[in-house]
Amino acid sequence: MDHHSNIGVVGAGTMGSGIAQIAATYGHEVYLFDAYKDQLKKAEQEFLKILNRQVTKDRMTQKKMDDILHRIHFVDHLKNFSDCEIVFEAIIENLQAKKDQFARLEGIVKRSCILATNTSSLSIASISSALNKPGRFLGVHFFNPAPVMNLVEIIPGISTSNRVVEKVQKLTKSWEKKTVTAKDTPGFIVNRVARPFYGEALRIYEEGIADIATIDWAMKECGEFKMGPFELMDLVGNDVNYEVTETIFKEFYYDPRFKPSFVQKRLVEAGKYGKKTGIGFYNYQDPSKNPKPTKDKKVGQNLLNRILAMLINEAADAVFMNVATIEDIDLAMKNGVNYPKGLLEWADEIGLNVVLNRMEFLQAKYGEDRYRPNPLLKQKVANGEQFYE
Ligand SMILES: NC(=O)c1ccc[n+]([C@@H]2O[C@H](COP(=O)([O-])OP(=O)(O)OC[C@H]3O[C@@H](n4cnc5c(N)ncnc54)[C@H](O)[C@@H]3O)[C@@H](O)[C@H]2O)c1
């Protein structure tokens, strides 16, 4: 596959449009399909807006913008996909809708065409069951906004052939994306390992240890995270963030590590989704109502230490369960959610014994399985090893 290969994208929403824009930017002819014609129109207008902004800011020439737009073909029938080398699916997150979509696609595309899903929470195996030839099918998980975020998680399913994985790695790398490979497990790498960033912050807040502004301040000031957990939940939308947490909790057979929070659930129930509704954890209509952080470095460091220990414990579990390599997990968190450092390199820097002590302290304090230290962390400390040699 090279930049002459035709690319198909099904679903012209946020993610599908983003993927189409990337492919067209790198010279591919792109066929973009949506079940709803209005959505195609909307996507076209969005492209114009986004690219115009780039031209106005001198980040792109008018000619380049025109070329990109000429390469995106808005199509209202899948038959246009018969000449594509790869099709990316980014329709609604619904198993039956995705299965139906792939079954239809399989009857149209050529035999060598790779089929990829951008699902965030469904298993690759479950979608692949709709296909007669699942060897060419895999998960290719982009992050929002796809043209900006550097990371792509590649998820082979049970039946995916190695050649297909290699081709997709090569293609996405040619789009200047960093690629990581993840096992077909809930949340893949980023959406799984990032859970404690929100979950532990919520737990600390629910217990009344600190207010949201202080926790956000601590993570930014002491941890150098770009955003605090509550600001980020409000930005992503509490409805979306809560649903991801709940899905992962269920998929992990109700492991208490992933337990959702009542505080966030109540916000969702009340329609307080965050920035998009004007109110969430913070009030965006009347910011004077928001709490001010208590800027005490010692308090801040303690808050960071607790959340970071939980994040590292989760990253260690992803290594322990062979979800991905140490390098890929660090790369994923740095590029998928802009963490200031890879969690496992951070763990080495802090000292694994220190991280283990923090987990053991929390486990002893609460007596909850949620805080059990990961076996790999324990093993590494016992052997005097680090994640990186
Ligand atoms: N939004 C994110 O942050 C994000 C990030 C990574 C992955 N994802 C995943 O990407 C996929 C799409 O998410 P999104 O945020 O772009 O959603 P979206 O709602 O913005 O877009 C979905 C599009 O699919 C269309 N559609 C719905 N049913 C269809 C069908 N049967 N056939 C063809 N088109 C259909 C809709 O008209 C809509 O344009 C989901 O699987 C989601 O889990 C989303």
The ligand as a MOL file (V3000), in Angstrom:
LIG
                    3D

  0  0  0     0  0            999 V3000
M  V30 BEGIN CTAB
M  V30 COUNTS 44 48 0 0 0
M  V30 BEGIN ATOM
M  V30 1 N -15.0810 10.3270 19.4710 0
M  V30 2 C -13.9870 9.7840 19.9470 0
M  V30 3 O -13.2870 10.4000 20.7730 0
M  V30 4 C -13.5330 8.4390 19.4880 0
M  V30 5 C -12.1690 8.0940 19.6160 0
M  V30 6 C -11.7420 6.8550 19.1420 0
M  V30 7 C -12.6550 5.9720 18.5930 0
M  V30 8 N -13.9850 6.3190 18.5050 0 CHG=1
M  V30 9 C -14.9000 5.3500 17.8560 0
M  V30 10 O -15.1000 5.7640 16.5300 0
M  V30 11 C -16.4120 5.4080 16.0900 0
M  V30 12 C -17.1590 6.6460 15.6120 0
M  V30 13 O -17.2130 7.5910 16.6540 0
M  V30 14 P -17.5090 9.1410 16.3890 0
M  V30 15 O -17.1800 9.8500 17.6500 0
M  V30 16 O -16.8720 9.5590 15.1210 0 CHG=-1
M  V30 17 O -19.0820 9.1080 16.2120 0
M  V30 18 P -20.0310 10.1430 15.4340 0
M  V30 19 O -21.3550 10.0090 16.0540 0
M  V30 20 O -19.3910 11.4830 15.3630 0
M  V30 21 O -20.0800 9.5670 13.9480 0
M  V30 22 C -20.6970 8.3710 13.5990 0
M  V30 23 C -21.1710 8.4940 12.1630 0
M  V30 24 O -21.6180 7.2300 11.7140 0
M  V30 25 C -22.8100 7.4250 10.9750 0
M  V30 26 N -23.5410 6.1590 11.0190 0
M  V30 27 C -24.2840 5.6700 12.0160 0
M  V30 28 N -24.7450 4.4680 11.6920 0
M  V30 29 C -24.2810 4.2090 10.4560 0
M  V30 30 C -24.3770 3.1050 9.5970 0
M  V30 31 N -25.0920 2.0270 9.9440 0
M  V30 32 N -23.7290 3.1600 8.4140 0
M  V30 33 C -22.9870 4.2320 8.0810 0
M  V30 34 N -22.8730 5.3130 8.8500 0
M  V30 35 C -23.4860 5.2780 10.0360 0
M  V30 36 C -23.5080 8.5930 11.6060 0
M  V30 37 O -24.3680 9.2310 10.6850 0
M  V30 38 C -22.3260 9.4780 11.9850 0
M  V30 39 O -21.9900 10.3500 10.9320 0
M  V30 40 C -17.0630 4.6890 17.2660 0
M  V30 41 O -16.8570 3.3250 17.1130 0
M  V30 42 C -16.2750 5.2240 18.4590 0
M  V30 43 O -16.2730 4.3200 19.5390 0
M  V30 44 C -14.4360 7.5320 18.9170 0
M  V30 END ATOM
M  V30 BEGIN BOND
M  V30 1 1 1 2
M  V30 2 2 2 3
M  V30 3 1 2 4
M  V30 4 1 4 5
M  V30 5 2 4 44
M  V30 6 2 5 6
M  V30 7 1 6 7
M  V30 8 2 7 8
M  V30 9 1 8 9
M  V30 10 1 8 44
M  V30 11 1 9 10
M  V30 12 1 9 42
M  V30 13 1 10 11
M  V30 14 1 11 12
M  V30 15 1 11 40
M  V30 16 1 12 13
M  V30 17 1 13 14
M  V30 18 2 14 15
M  V30 19 1 14 16
M  V30 20 1 14 17
M  V30 21 1 17 18
M  V30 22 2 18 19
M  V30 23 1 18 20
M  V30 24 1 18 21
M  V30 25 1 21 22
M  V30 26 1 22 23
M  V30 27 1 23 24
M  V30 28 1 23 38
M  V30 29 1 24 25
M  V30 30 1 25 26
M  V30 31 1 25 36
M  V30 32 1 26 27
M  V30 33 1 26 35
M  V30 34 2 27 28
M  V30 35 1 28 29
M  V30 36 1 29 30
M  V30 37 2 29 35
M  V30 38 1 30 31
M  V30 39 2 30 32
M  V30 40 1 32 33
M  V30 41 2 33 34
M  V30 42 1 34 35
M  V30 43 1 36 37
M  V30 44 1 36 38
M  V30 45 1 38 39
M  V30 46 1 40 41
M  V30 47 1 40 42
M  V30 48 1 42 43
M  V30 END BOND
M  V30 END CTAB
M  END
